[in-house]
């Protein structure tokens, strides 16, 4: 599942509007709208604020070696 889908699902599961999530993340609503609609990218620090507000973390793993 893509990161954007996971974020939107977590927001909806928490019964938060984009505006409410923005307030929790201390950002404007626009980055959330851009992210969820696929109309733009957000800065990494903004993404981390969104994830933190949803109780999620971003983890980076090495690529699996191709067989």
C-alpha positions in Angstrom: 0.0 0.0 0.0 1.3 3.4 -0.9 2.3 5.9 1.8 -0.4 8.4 0.7 -3.1 5.8 0.9 -1.9 4.8 4.4 -2.0 8.5 5.5 -5.5 9.0 4.2 -6.8 5.8 5.7 -5.3 6.7 9.1 -6.9 10.1 8.9 -10.3 8.7 8.1 -9.9 5.9 10.7 -9.2 8.7 13.3 -12.3 10.5 12.0 -10.4 13.6 11.3 -11.0 16.1 8.6 -8.1 17.6 6.6 -8.5 20.8 8.6 -8.5 18.9 12.0 -5.4 17.0 11.0 -3.7 20.2 9.8 -4.4 21.7 13.2 -3.0 18.7 15.0 0.2 18.8 12.8 0.5 22.6 13.2 0.5 23.1 9.4 -2.0 24.5 6.9 -4.6 22.3 5.2 -3.0 22.8 1.8 -0.1 20.2 2.1 -2.6 17.5 3.2 -4.9 18.3 0.3 -2.0 18.3 -2.2 -0.7 15.0 -0.8 -4.1 13.2 -0.7 -5.2 14.4 -4.1 -1.9 13.6 -5.8 -1.6 17.2 -7.1 1.7 18.0 -5.4 4.5 17.0 -3.2 5.1 18.0 0.4 8.4 18.7 2.1 9.8 15.9 4.3 9.5 17.9 7.5 5.8 18.5 6.7 5.3 14.9 6.0 6.8 14.0 9.3 4.5 16.4 11.1 1.5 14.8 9.4 2.7 11.3 10.3 3.4 12.3 13.9 -0.1 13.8 14.3 -1.6 10.5 13.1 0.7 8.4 15.4 2.6 7.0 12.4 6.3 6.8 11.7 8.4 6.8 8.5 10.8 4.0 8.3 13.5 3.5 5.7 14.7 0.1 4.8 17.4 -1.1 2.4 16.2 -2.6 -0.8 15.9 -6.3 -0.9 18.5 -7.9 -3.1 17.0 -9.0 -6.4 16.9 -12.8 -6.9 
